[in-house]
Amino acid sequence: MSDMSEPLNPAPQLTVMTVNIHKGFTTFNRKFILPELRDAVRKVGADVVFMQEVLGMHDDHGKRLEDWPDAGQYEFLADSIWPQFAYGRNMVYPKGHHGNAVMSKFPIVRYENHDVSLPGPEKRGLLHCVLKVPNFAQEVHAICVHLGLAEAHRQQQLDLLCQITHTEVPADAPLIIAGDFNDWRRRANDVLWREAGLREIFVTAYGEPAKTFPAIFPVLSLDRIYVRNCSVHLPVVLPRRPWSHLSDHAPLVAEIRL
């Protein structure tokens, strides 16, 4: 006979995906492929999608390209599949702006974009979203990351990320951090584990981070998914076809149990 005090519902599972969409263009900006990208993302069936290099607006592209969406790229990608989305504007220029975005099948109850830019031309942000998953008491925290190209900048941005995990995320809350870390020297794992108790899911599952860049023949481990207070099942790098045509970064996908 089972103990009636045990919860009847198993821990919820959600599928997460992270991808740098390169502003909806193929490598070297040769071709606009956002509609194809949307179809490919839909086929993955992820509950929560973390995206980097998302265009919120661009006047010239809107005038020049016939299939350019009327709304921001994140709205076009979310469409009828992900009813909830958040956008964090990082880089602003005369013709438009781009940044990070999160699409979710679950309610996003609040979000905040943290500017972690350092002096220089690069503008970077950490988009922190708080999700309400049905039949789960705790709020789930999701942070979409795009770090700088300079090693010194990344170190400072990782420190800021660790601070946010302590000041804005309850110690026992499920936390998922995903995105483009540009961490080709693989320095982030030790920092995030030591300072914030975050585990990289491919390192945990397979002993090393996934190679994701360039997508056509990945040799660098730039894209990551880190978790705290949840477990991970079957993390995978999505296959070269069709993804090497759709982005210069290979996307990562995993099932996460809260």
The 8 nearest C-alpha neighbors of each residue, nearest first, counted from 0:
[[1, 2, 3, 5, 4, 7, 6, 8],
 [2, 0, 3, 5, 4, 7, 6, 8],
 [1, 3, 4, 5, 0, 6, 7, 8],
 [4, 2, 5, 1, 6, 7, 0, 8],
 [3, 5, 2, 6, 1, 7, 0, 8],
 [4, 6, 3, 2, 7, 1, 8, 9],
 [7, 5, 8, 4, 9, 3, 2, 10],
 [6, 8, 5, 9, 3, 4, 10, 2],
 [7, 9, 6, 10, 134, 11, 5, 135],
 [10, 8, 11, 7, 6, 12, 256, 257],
 [9, 11, 257, 256, 8, 12, 135, 134],
 [12, 10, 257, 256, 9, 13, 135, 134],
 [13, 11, 256, 255, 257, 10, 254, 14],
 [12, 14, 255, 254, 46, 15, 256, 11],
 [15, 13, 254, 45, 46, 253, 255, 47],
 [14, 16, 47, 45, 253, 252, 48, 46],
 [15, 17, 252, 48, 251, 49, 45, 47],
 [16, 18, 49, 251, 250, 178, 48, 50],
 [19, 17, 250, 50, 20, 49, 51, 16],
 [18, 20, 51, 50, 21, 52, 248, 179],
 [19, 21, 22, 23, 246, 18, 52, 51],
 [22, 20, 52, 23, 19, 24, 246, 53],
 [23, 21, 53, 52, 20, 54, 24, 97],
 [24, 22, 33, 21, 20, 32, 31, 25],
 [25, 23, 31, 28, 30, 32, 22, 21],
 [24, 26, 28, 30, 245, 29, 246, 27],
 [25, 27, 28, 247, 29, 24, 246, 21],
 [26, 28, 29, 25, 24, 30, 247, 21],
 [29, 27, 24, 25, 26, 30, 31, 21],
 [30, 28, 27, 25, 26, 24, 31, 32],
 [29, 31, 25, 24, 28, 32, 26, 27],
 [30, 32, 24, 23, 33, 25, 29, 28],
 [33, 31, 35, 24, 34, 23, 30, 36],
 [32, 34, 23, 36, 35, 31, 37, 24],
 [35, 33, 37, 36, 32, 38, 76, 66],
 [36, 34, 38, 32, 37, 33, 39, 245],
 [35, 37, 33, 39, 34, 38, 245, 40],
 [36, 38, 34, 40, 76, 35, 39, 33],
 [39, 37, 41, 35, 36, 40, 42, 34],
 [38, 40, 36, 42, 41, 37, 35, 43],
 [41, 39, 37, 43, 42, 38, 36, 44],
 [40, 42, 38, 43, 39, 44, 37, 80],
 [43, 41, 39, 44, 40, 38, 45, 37],
 [42, 44, 41, 40, 45, 39, 16, 252],
 [45, 43, 42, 41, 46, 40, 14, 15],
 [44, 46, 14, 15, 47, 43, 16, 48],
 [47, 45, 14, 104, 103, 13, 15, 44],
 [46, 48, 103, 15, 45, 102, 16, 104],
 [49, 47, 16, 102, 101, 17, 15, 50],
 [48, 50, 17, 101, 143, 16, 100, 18],
 [51, 49, 18, 100, 19, 99, 17, 101],
 [50, 52, 19, 99, 53, 20, 98, 145],
 [53, 51, 21, 98, 22, 20, 19, 99],
 [52, 54, 22, 97, 98, 51, 99, 55],
 [55, 53, 97, 56, 22, 72, 96, 52],
 [54, 56, 71, 97, 96, 72, 53, 57],
 [55, 57, 95, 54, 96, 71, 58, 97],
 [56, 58, 95, 94, 60, 59, 61, 96],
 [57, 59, 61, 94, 60, 95, 62, 56],
 [60, 58, 62, 61, 57, 63, 94, 64],
 [61, 59, 63, 62, 64, 58, 57, 67],
 [60, 62, 58, 59, 67, 63, 64, 57],
 [61, 63, 59, 60, 64, 58, 65, 67],
 [62, 64, 60, 61, 59, 65, 67, 58],
 [65, 63, 67, 60, 66, 61, 62, 31],
 [64, 66, 67, 63, 61, 62, 68, 60],
 [67, 65, 64, 68, 34, 61, 31, 33],
 [66, 68, 64, 61, 65, 69, 60, 62],
 [69, 67, 70, 66, 75, 72, 71, 61],
 [68, 70, 67, 71, 61, 75, 72, 66],
 [69, 71, 68, 74, 72, 75, 56, 55],
 [72, 70, 55, 74, 73, 56, 75, 54],
 [71, 73, 75, 74, 54, 55, 76, 53],
 [72, 74, 76, 71, 75, 77, 100, 53],
 [75, 73, 77, 71, 72, 76, 78, 70],
 [74, 76, 72, 78, 73, 77, 68, 71],
 [75, 77, 73, 37, 74, 78, 72, 33],
 [76, 78, 81, 74, 75, 80, 73, 102],
 [77, 79, 75, 76, 80, 74, 81, 82],
 [78, 80, 81, 77, 82, 76, 75, 74],
 [81, 79, 78, 77, 82, 104, 41, 76],
 [82, 80, 77, 104, 103, 83, 102, 79],
 [83, 81, 104, 80, 79, 103, 84, 77],
 [84, 82, 103, 81, 102, 106, 104, 107],
 [85, 83, 102, 101, 103, 82, 86, 81],
 [84, 86, 101, 100, 102, 87, 83, 110],
 [87, 85, 100, 99, 88, 101, 84, 98],
 [86, 88, 112, 99, 98, 126, 100, 89],
 [87, 89, 98, 97, 90, 86, 96, 99],
 [90, 88, 98, 122, 123, 124, 97, 87],
 [89, 91, 122, 97, 96, 88, 98, 92],
 [92, 90, 96, 95, 89, 97, 93, 88],
 [91, 93, 95, 94, 96, 90, 97, 57],
 [92, 94, 95, 91, 96, 57, 58, 59],
 [95, 93, 58, 57, 92, 59, 96, 56],
 [94, 96, 57, 56, 92, 93, 91, 58],
 [95, 97, 91, 90, 56, 55, 92, 54],
 [98, 96, 54, 53, 55, 90, 88, 89],
 [97, 99, 88, 89, 53, 52, 87, 90],
 [100, 98, 51, 87, 50, 53, 86, 52],
 [99, 101, 86, 50, 85, 87, 49, 51],
 [100, 102, 49, 85, 84, 48, 50, 103],
 [103, 101, 84, 48, 47, 81, 83, 77],
 [104, 102, 47, 83, 105, 81, 46, 84],
 [103, 105, 81, 46, 82, 83, 47, 106],
 [104, 106, 103, 132, 131, 130, 107, 83],
 [107, 105, 131, 130, 108, 83, 104, 103],
 [108, 106, 130, 109, 129, 83, 105, 128],
 [107, 109, 129, 106, 130, 131, 110, 128],
 [110, 108, 129, 107, 128, 111, 130, 127],
 [109, 111, 128, 127, 129, 112, 85, 108],
 [110, 112, 127, 126, 113, 128, 109, 87],
 [111, 113, 126, 87, 125, 127, 114, 124],
 [114, 112, 125, 124, 115, 126, 111, 127],
 [113, 115, 124, 116, 123, 112, 125, 89],
 [114, 116, 124, 123, 156, 113, 117, 125],
 [117, 115, 122, 123, 114, 121, 124, 118],
 [116, 118, 119, 115, 152, 122, 121, 123],
 [119, 117, 116, 120, 121, 122, 152, 115],
 [118, 120, 121, 117, 122, 116, 152, 149],
 [119, 121, 122, 118, 117, 116, 90, 123],
 [122, 120, 119, 123, 116, 147, 117, 90],
 [123, 121, 116, 90, 89, 120, 124, 117],
 [124, 122, 116, 115, 89, 146, 145, 114],
 [125, 123, 114, 115, 113, 89, 126, 145],
 [124, 126, 144, 113, 112, 143, 127, 142],
 [127, 125, 112, 143, 142, 87, 111, 113],
 [126, 128, 142, 111, 110, 141, 112, 125],
 [129, 127, 110, 141, 140, 109, 142, 130],
 [128, 130, 140, 109, 107, 139, 108, 110],
 [131, 129, 107, 139, 106, 138, 108, 132],
 [130, 132, 138, 106, 105, 139, 133, 107],
 [131, 133, 135, 105, 130, 134, 138, 139],
 [134, 132, 135, 131, 105, 136, 11, 106],
 [135, 133, 132, 136, 11, 8, 131, 10],
 [136, 134, 133, 132, 137, 11, 131, 138],
 [135, 137, 134, 138, 132, 133, 131, 139],
 [138, 136, 135, 139, 172, 131, 173, 132],
 [137, 139, 131, 130, 129, 140, 172, 136],
 [140, 138, 130, 173, 129, 174, 137, 131],
 [139, 141, 129, 174, 128, 130, 173, 175],
 [142, 140, 175, 128, 176, 127, 174, 129],
 [143, 141, 127, 176, 126, 128, 144, 125],
 [144, 142, 126, 177, 178, 49, 125, 176],
 [143, 145, 178, 125, 177, 179, 142, 146],
 [146, 144, 179, 180, 178, 123, 124, 51],
 [145, 147, 180, 153, 123, 181, 144, 179],
 [148, 146, 153, 149, 152, 123, 181, 121],
 [147, 149, 181, 150, 146, 153, 152, 182],
 [150, 148, 152, 151, 147, 153, 181, 154],
 [149, 151, 153, 152, 154, 148, 147, 182],
 [152, 150, 154, 153, 149, 155, 156, 147],
 [153, 151, 149, 155, 150, 154, 147, 156],
 [154, 152, 156, 150, 155, 151, 147, 146],
 [153, 155, 157, 151, 152, 156, 150, 158],
 [154, 156, 158, 152, 157, 153, 159, 151],
 [155, 157, 153, 159, 158, 154, 115, 152],
 [156, 158, 160, 154, 159, 155, 153, 161],
 [157, 159, 155, 161, 156, 160, 162, 154],
 [160, 158, 156, 162, 157, 161, 163, 155],
 [159, 161, 157, 163, 162, 158, 156, 164],
 [162, 160, 158, 164, 159, 163, 195, 157],
 [161, 163, 159, 165, 160, 164, 166, 158],
 [162, 164, 166, 160, 165, 167, 161, 159],
 [165, 163, 168, 161, 162, 167, 166, 160],
 [164, 166, 163, 162, 168, 167, 161, 170],
 [165, 167, 163, 164, 168, 162, 169, 161],
 [168, 166, 163, 164, 165, 169, 162, 127],
 [167, 169, 164, 165, 166, 170, 172, 140],
 [170, 168, 172, 171, 167, 165, 166, 164],
 [169, 171, 172, 168, 165, 164, 228, 173],
 [170, 172, 169, 228, 173, 168, 227, 174],
 [173, 171, 169, 170, 174, 228, 139, 137],
 [174, 172, 228, 139, 229, 227, 140, 257],
 [173, 175, 140, 227, 226, 141, 139, 172],
 [176, 174, 226, 141, 225, 140, 142, 177],
 [177, 175, 142, 225, 224, 141, 143, 226],
 [178, 176, 224, 143, 223, 144, 17, 225],
 [177, 179, 144, 143, 222, 17, 223, 145],
 [178, 180, 222, 145, 181, 221, 144, 146],
 [179, 181, 146, 182, 221, 145, 222, 178],
 [182, 180, 221, 179, 183, 148, 146, 147],
 [183, 181, 180, 221, 185, 184, 186, 187],
 [182, 184, 185, 221, 181, 219, 220, 186],
 [183, 185, 182, 186, 187, 220, 181, 150],
 [186, 184, 182, 183, 187, 188, 220, 221],
 [185, 187, 184, 188, 189, 182, 190, 183],
 [188, 186, 190, 189, 185, 191, 182, 157],
 [189, 187, 191, 190, 186, 192, 185, 199],
 [188, 190, 192, 191, 187, 193, 186, 194],
 [191, 189, 187, 193, 188, 192, 194, 186],
 [190, 192, 195, 194, 188, 197, 193, 189],
 [193, 191, 196, 197, 189, 190, 195, 194],
 [194, 192, 190, 191, 189, 195, 196, 197],
 [193, 195, 191, 192, 190, 196, 161, 197],
 [194, 196, 191, 197, 192, 161, 193, 164],
 [197, 195, 192, 193, 194, 191, 227, 198],
 [198, 196, 192, 227, 226, 191, 195, 225],
 [199, 197, 225, 226, 192, 200, 227, 196],
 [200, 198, 225, 202, 224, 201, 203, 226],
 [199, 201, 203, 202, 225, 224, 198, 204],
 [202, 200, 204, 208, 203, 205, 199, 207],
 [201, 203, 207, 206, 208, 205, 200, 199],
 [204, 202, 200, 201, 206, 205, 199, 198],
 [205, 203, 201, 202, 200, 206, 234, 233],
 [204, 206, 202, 201, 207, 203, 208, 200],
 [207, 205, 202, 203, 204, 201, 208, 200],
 [208, 206, 202, 205, 201, 209, 203, 204],
 [209, 207, 201, 202, 220, 210, 206, 223],
 [208, 210, 220, 201, 211, 207, 236, 223],
 [209, 211, 220, 219, 217, 218, 212, 208],
 [210, 212, 249, 217, 220, 248, 214, 219],
 [213, 211, 217, 214, 248, 219, 218, 210],
 [212, 214, 217, 247, 215, 216, 248, 211],
 [213, 215, 249, 248, 243, 212, 247, 217],
 [214, 216, 243, 213, 239, 217, 247, 212],
 [217, 215, 214, 213, 218, 212, 239, 211],
 [218, 216, 212, 213, 211, 214, 210, 219],
 [217, 219, 210, 212, 216, 213, 211, 220],
 [220, 218, 210, 212, 183, 221, 217, 211],
 [221, 219, 210, 211, 209, 183, 222, 208],
 [220, 222, 181, 182, 180, 183, 179, 219],
 [221, 223, 179, 178, 180, 220, 211, 181],
 [224, 222, 177, 178, 225, 179, 221, 180],
 [223, 225, 177, 176, 199, 200, 226, 178],
 [226, 224, 199, 176, 198, 197, 175, 200],
 [227, 225, 175, 197, 198, 174, 176, 229],
 [226, 228, 174, 197, 229, 173, 196, 198],
 [229, 227, 173, 172, 171, 174, 226, 230],
 [230, 228, 257, 227, 173, 256, 226, 255],
 [231, 229, 256, 255, 257, 232, 228, 226],
 [230, 232, 255, 254, 256, 200, 253, 233],
 [231, 233, 254, 234, 255, 253, 230, 256],
 [234, 232, 253, 235, 254, 231, 204, 252],
 [233, 235, 253, 252, 232, 201, 254, 200],
 [236, 234, 252, 251, 237, 233, 253, 201],
 [235, 237, 251, 250, 238, 252, 249, 209],
 [236, 238, 250, 251, 235, 249, 239, 242],
 [239, 237, 240, 236, 242, 241, 249, 243],
 [238, 240, 243, 242, 241, 215, 214, 237],
 [241, 239, 242, 238, 243, 244, 237, 215],
 [240, 242, 239, 244, 243, 245, 238, 39],
 [241, 243, 245, 239, 240, 244, 246, 249],
 [242, 244, 215, 214, 239, 245, 246, 241],
 [243, 245, 242, 241, 246, 25, 240, 247],
 [246, 244, 242, 243, 25, 36, 241, 32],
 [247, 245, 248, 20, 243, 244, 25, 242],
 [246, 248, 214, 213, 26, 243, 212, 249],
 [249, 247, 214, 212, 246, 211, 213, 19],
 [248, 250, 211, 214, 237, 242, 212, 236],
 [251, 249, 18, 17, 237, 236, 248, 252],
 [252, 250, 236, 17, 16, 235, 237, 249],
 [251, 253, 16, 235, 15, 234, 236, 17],
 [254, 252, 234, 15, 14, 233, 255, 235],
 [253, 255, 14, 232, 13, 231, 233, 15],
 [256, 254, 231, 13, 12, 230, 14, 232],
 [257, 255, 12, 230, 229, 11, 231, 10],
 [256, 229, 10, 11, 12, 255, 173, 230]]
